[in-house]
Amino acid sequence: MNLPLYIVLPVIAVSAAGVCTDLLSRRVPNALTAPALLAGLAVHASLQGWSGLGAALAGMAIAGGILLPGWLAGWMGAGDVKLMAAVGAWFGLAHGTLAALLALIAGGVIAAAVAARHGVLRQSLWGAASLAAWAVSSRGRLAMPQPPTTGIRFPFALAVLAGASAAIWVRA
């Protein structure tokens, strides 16, 4: 672990609280994400000045921005994006970006497990393949088709916690 505990502990606490609320209510409330995000910005600004604030803002923008298309497509809730942005604010640019990418990987693994448990893994993989084929063939020239969906959802905050936890142990 190469991050200080004053970064690690709040990230784990906020991510874990996000998992709890997501599991219980299927929401990640602004009452959790907004103070966490503001605290991350404030800590970096107070300890490192303008450069720290800039790194925290960059981490927030990139980590949240990586998940933003998923919200725009209706695949995840806005609370998940804001939770990831808060994690990015605490981590800064390098670890925030890494945490978001690792959260996407964790989300894919969780989604596959949930789909397999519900007996719709083949349908889920077909939907993902058709979306990938569109992305490769259209190169953004055509509007994104509505991918076939199983309608099964899972609490993505769990993937945010997994991505953040894994990013803590990577030297970025």
C-alpha positions in Angstrom: 0.0 0.0 0.0 1.5 3.3 -1.0 -1.3 5.7 -0.1 -1.6 7.3 3.4 -4.2 6.1 5.8 -5.9 9.5 5.8 -6.8 8.7 2.2 -7.4 5.0 2.5 -9.7 5.0 5.5 -12.2 7.5 4.2 -12.3 5.8 0.7 -13.0 2.4 2.3 -15.6 3.9 4.7 -17.5 5.8 2.1 -17.4 3.0 -0.4 -18.6 0.5 2.2 -21.4 2.9 3.3 -22.3 3.1 -0.4 -22.6 -0.7 -0.6 -24.8 -0.8 2.5 -27.2 1.8 1.2 -27.2 0.3 -2.3 -28.0 -3.1 -1.0 -30.7 -1.9 1.4 -32.4 0.8 -0.8 -30.9 0.3 -4.3 -29.7 3.9 -4.1 -26.5 5.7 -3.2 -27.8 9.0 -1.7 -26.4 12.4 -2.2 -26.2 12.7 1.6 -23.3 10.3 1.4 -21.6 11.2 -1.8 -21.7 15.1 -1.6 -20.0 15.4 1.8 -17.5 12.7 0.8 -16.6 14.5 -2.4 -16.3 17.9 -0.7 -14.2 16.4 2.1 -11.8 14.8 -0.4 -11.4 18.2 -2.2 -10.9 20.0 1.1 -8.3 17.6 2.5 -6.2 17.8 -0.6 -6.5 21.6 -0.8 -5.6 22.0 2.9 -2.6 19.7 2.8 -1.2 20.4 -0.7 -2.7 23.8 -1.7 -3.8 24.5 -5.2 -1.9 21.6 -6.7 -3.6 19.2 -4.3 -7.0 20.7 -5.2 -6.2 20.4 -8.9 -5.3 16.7 -8.5 -8.4 16.0 -6.5 -10.6 17.8 -9.1 -8.9 15.8 -11.9 -9.4 12.5 -10.0 -13.1 13.4 -9.4 -13.7 14.4 -13.0 -12.0 11.4 -14.6 -13.2 8.7 -12.1 -16.8 10.0 -12.4 -16.5 10.6 -16.1 -15.4 7.1 -16.8 -18.8 5.9 -15.3 -20.9 8.7 -16.8 -21.6 6.9 -20.1 -23.0 4.0 -18.1 -25.5 6.3 -16.4 -26.4 8.0 -19.7 -27.1 4.6 -21.2 -29.3 3.7 -18.2 -27.0 0.9 -17.0 -26.3 2.3 -13.6 -27.6 5.0 -11.3 -26.3 8.5 -10.8 -25.4 7.7 -7.2 -22.9 5.1 -8.5 -21.3 7.8 -10.7 -21.2 10.3 -7.8 -19.7 7.7 -5.5 -17.0 7.0 -8.0 -16.4 10.7 -8.3 -16.0 11.0 -4.6 -13.5 8.2 -4.5 -11.6 9.9 -7.3 -11.5 13.2 -5.3 -9.9 11.3 -2.4 -7.5 9.3 -4.6 -6.5 12.0 -7.1 -5.9 11.5 -10.8 -3.7 8.4 -11.0 -5.4 6.2 -8.4 -8.8 7.6 -9.2 -8.6 6.6 -12.8 -7.2 3.2 -11.8 -10.0 2.7 -9.3 -12.7 3.5 -11.9 -11.2 1.1 -14.4 -10.9 -1.6 -11.8 -14.5 -0.9 -10.7 -15.6 -1.5 -14.3 -13.8 -4.8 -14.4 -15.3 -5.8 -11.0 -18.7 -4.8 -12.3 -18.3 -7.0 -15.3 -17.3 -10.0 -13.1 -20.3 -9.3 -10.8 -22.6 -8.9 -13.7 -21.5 -12.2 -15.2 -22.0 -13.9 -11.9 -25.5 -12.4 -11.4 -26.5 -13.3 -15.0 -25.3 -16.9 -14.5 -27.2 -17.2 -11.2 -30.4 -16.0 -13.0 -29.8 -18.2 -16.0 -29.4 -15.4 -18.5 -25.6 -15.4 -19.0 -25.9 -16.3 -22.7 -28.4 -13.5 -23.3 -26.1 -11.0 -21.4 -23.1 -12.0 -23.4 -25.0 -11.7 -26.7 -26.1 -8.2 -25.7 -22.5 -7.2 -24.9 -21.2 -8.7 -28.1 -23.8 -6.9 -30.2 -22.9 -3.6 -28.5 -19.2 -4.2 -29.1 -19.9 -5.0 -32.8 -21.8 -1.7 -33.1 -18.9 0.1 -31.5 -16.4 -1.4 -33.9 -18.5 -1.1 -37.1 -20.0 2.3 -36.6 -17.0 4.2 -35.1 -19.5 6.6 -33.5 -21.2 7.5 -36.8 -24.5 5.9 -35.9 -26.6 6.3 -32.8 -26.1 3.7 -30.2 -28.7 1.0 -30.5 -30.7 0.0 -27.4 -28.9 -3.2 -26.4 -30.9 -6.2 -25.5 -31.1 -6.4 -21.7 -32.2 -9.0 -19.2 -33.6 -6.3 -16.9 -31.6 -7.8 -14.0 -29.7 -5.2 -12.0 -27.1 -5.4 -9.2 -25.8 -2.8 -6.7 -22.8 -1.3 -8.6 -21.5 0.3 -5.4 -20.0 -3.1 -4.6 -17.9 -2.8 -7.8 -16.8 0.7 -6.7 -15.7 -0.8 -3.3 -13.8 -3.6 -5.1 -12.1 -1.2 -7.6 -11.1 1.3 -4.8 -9.8 -1.5 -2.6 -7.7 -3.0 -5.4 -6.4 0.5 -6.4 -5.1 1.0 -2.9 -2.6 -1.8 -3.4 -1.3 -0.7 -6.9 1.6 1.7 -7.2 0.3 4.3 -9.6 
